[in-house]
């Protein structure tokens, strides 16, 4: 049985810039660093793997691998974003902190079950901080929210031939 998330890993341009954002700005402590000189397949590399700890004991991790090509770009929220949970007071404090620091900061967005703010990290990733609203439990309960029925309806509609394809 899956117990929980240990870590999600992403590429980074520069480990120190990434540390300044995740530890210095967001407050996630740098918990581990692995220097990788050779892959398990025997390929020589110069890669640094860093881990930042979240309050629940899981981690966000990054690979700085200058010898491996990777296209860094500003990600769209729908393509890739990392959502981290905070309380409502912290959400407002971090919104003000982001604005004061000159970091790209968006929000506060009301999604009906969470409030969210958004930053962009030095690697182009969108970081969402989210605070649960009282309606969160019901909104995320499949017995109440019809999640499976909505997915089935979406899937069926996507599989129907369109008039222009006929």
VMD Tcl script that draws the C-alpha trace (Angstrom):
set ca {
  {0.00 0.00 0.00}
  {1.26 3.48 -0.84}
  {1.88 5.36 2.41}
  {2.31 8.87 1.07}
  {4.56 11.05 -1.03}
  {8.26 10.88 -0.24}
  {9.37 13.44 -2.84}
  {8.66 14.98 -6.21}
  {11.77 15.81 -8.21}
  {12.33 18.51 -10.82}
  {15.30 19.89 -12.76}
  {16.86 23.15 -11.66}
  {19.17 25.61 -13.41}
  {21.21 26.51 -10.36}
  {21.06 24.75 -6.97}
  {21.92 27.89 -4.99}
  {19.25 30.02 -6.72}
  {16.79 27.20 -6.08}
  {17.84 27.02 -2.40}
  {17.36 30.77 -1.98}
  {13.78 30.47 -3.25}
  {12.69 27.25 -1.51}
  {14.58 27.69 1.78}
  {15.11 31.44 1.93}
  {11.73 32.61 0.58}
  {9.32 29.72 1.18}
  {10.99 28.54 4.40}
  {11.45 24.87 3.41}
  {14.67 23.64 5.04}
  {17.35 22.06 2.88}
  {17.26 18.53 4.29}
  {19.57 16.54 2.05}
  {22.08 16.83 -0.77}
  {23.46 14.02 -2.92}
  {26.43 14.52 -5.22}
  {26.10 12.08 -8.11}
  {29.30 11.33 -10.04}
  {28.09 8.22 -11.82}
  {24.64 6.94 -12.74}
  {23.50 3.41 -11.88}
  {24.15 2.55 -15.55}
  {27.80 3.64 -15.23}
  {27.58 6.99 -17.07}
  {29.82 9.68 -15.59}
  {27.95 12.83 -14.53}
  {28.25 15.89 -12.33}
  {24.80 16.17 -10.80}
  {23.59 17.61 -7.51}
  {20.31 16.31 -6.03}
  {18.79 18.48 -3.28}
  {15.80 17.86 -0.99}
  {13.63 20.47 0.79}
  {11.41 19.22 3.62}
  {7.71 20.02 3.93}
  {5.87 20.04 7.25}
  {4.39 16.58 6.70}
  {7.82 14.98 6.27}
  {7.71 14.77 2.46}
  {10.16 16.62 0.21}
  {10.49 18.67 -2.93}
  {13.68 17.64 -4.70}
  {15.73 19.10 -7.53}
  {18.46 17.90 -9.88}
  {21.08 20.31 -11.17}
  {22.55 18.33 -14.07}
  {24.50 20.72 -16.30}
  {25.78 17.85 -18.47}
  {22.25 16.79 -19.44}
  {20.22 19.03 -21.80}
  {16.92 20.32 -20.47}
  {14.65 23.07 -21.77}
  {13.80 25.45 -18.96}
  {10.80 27.60 -19.73}
  {8.14 29.50 -17.87}
  {5.51 26.82 -17.27}
  {1.79 27.48 -17.66}
  {-0.25 26.60 -14.57}
  {-2.06 23.84 -16.49}
  {1.20 22.29 -17.70}
  {3.03 22.06 -14.41}
  {2.58 23.57 -11.00}
  {3.42 22.56 -7.46}
  {0.68 23.22 -4.89}
  {1.67 23.42 -1.24}
  {-0.78 23.71 1.65}
  {-0.62 26.54 4.19}
  {-3.10 28.09 6.61}
  {-5.06 31.22 5.71}
  {-2.86 33.59 7.74}
  {0.30 32.24 6.09}
  {-1.33 32.57 2.66}
  {-1.88 36.30 3.22}
  {1.57 36.79 4.75}
  {3.28 35.02 1.83}
  {1.27 37.04 -0.69}
  {2.59 40.25 0.89}
  {6.11 38.78 1.17}
  {6.14 37.84 -2.53}
  {4.99 41.30 -3.61}
  {7.55 42.97 -1.33}
  {10.34 40.73 -2.65}
  {9.49 41.55 -6.28}
  {8.71 37.90 -7.05}
  {6.00 37.26 -9.64}
  {2.97 36.91 -7.31}
  {-0.64 36.28 -8.36}
  {-3.85 35.80 -6.39}
  {-5.61 35.51 -4.08}
  {-7.83 33.17 -6.16}
  {-11.04 31.73 -4.71}
  {-11.55 28.22 -6.14}
  {-14.62 27.54 -3.99}
  {-12.88 24.98 -1.76}
  {-9.40 26.54 -1.50}
  {-7.84 29.99 -1.74}
  {-4.61 30.13 -3.72}
  {-1.70 32.39 -4.50}
  {0.93 31.76 -7.14}
  {4.65 32.47 -7.50}
  {7.17 31.61 -10.19}
  {10.41 30.00 -8.98}
  {13.85 30.61 -10.56}
  {13.40 27.56 -12.82}
  {10.11 28.76 -14.37}
  {7.84 26.49 -12.28}
  {4.58 27.83 -10.87}
  {4.38 27.39 -7.09}
  {0.87 27.55 -5.64}
  {0.25 28.09 -1.96}
  {-3.23 27.01 -1.00}
  {-5.39 27.31 2.12}
  {-8.36 25.03 2.63}
  {-11.83 26.56 3.04}
  {-14.54 24.98 5.23}
  {-16.07 23.40 2.10}
  {-12.83 21.53 1.28}
  {-13.75 18.13 2.77}
  {-17.03 17.93 0.88}
  {-15.51 19.23 -2.35}
  {-12.86 16.49 -2.23}
  {-15.20 13.66 -1.13}
  {-16.09 11.51 -4.17}
  {-19.28 10.35 -2.42}
  {-20.47 13.98 -2.49}
  {-18.78 15.60 -5.47}
  {-19.59 13.22 -8.34}
  {-15.92 13.02 -9.40}
  {-16.25 9.69 -11.21}
  {-19.47 10.68 -13.00}
  {-17.89 13.94 -14.18}
  {-14.83 12.07 -15.46}
  {-16.99 9.49 -17.25}
  {-19.10 12.25 -18.85}
  {-15.94 14.11 -19.96}
  {-14.40 10.93 -21.39}
  {-17.57 9.99 -23.28}
  {-17.85 13.49 -24.77}
  {-14.21 13.40 -25.89}
  {-14.74 10.07 -27.67}
  {-17.85 11.15 -29.59}
  {-17.12 12.03 -33.22}
  {-17.57 15.75 -33.93}
  {-19.77 17.01 -36.73}
  {-16.72 18.21 -38.68}
  {-15.10 14.73 -38.44}
  {-18.18 12.98 -39.85}
}
mol new
graphics top color blue
foreach p $ca { graphics top sphere $p radius 0.5 }
foreach p [lrange $ca 0 end-1] q [lrange $ca 1 end] { graphics top cylinder $p $q radius 0.2 }
display resetview
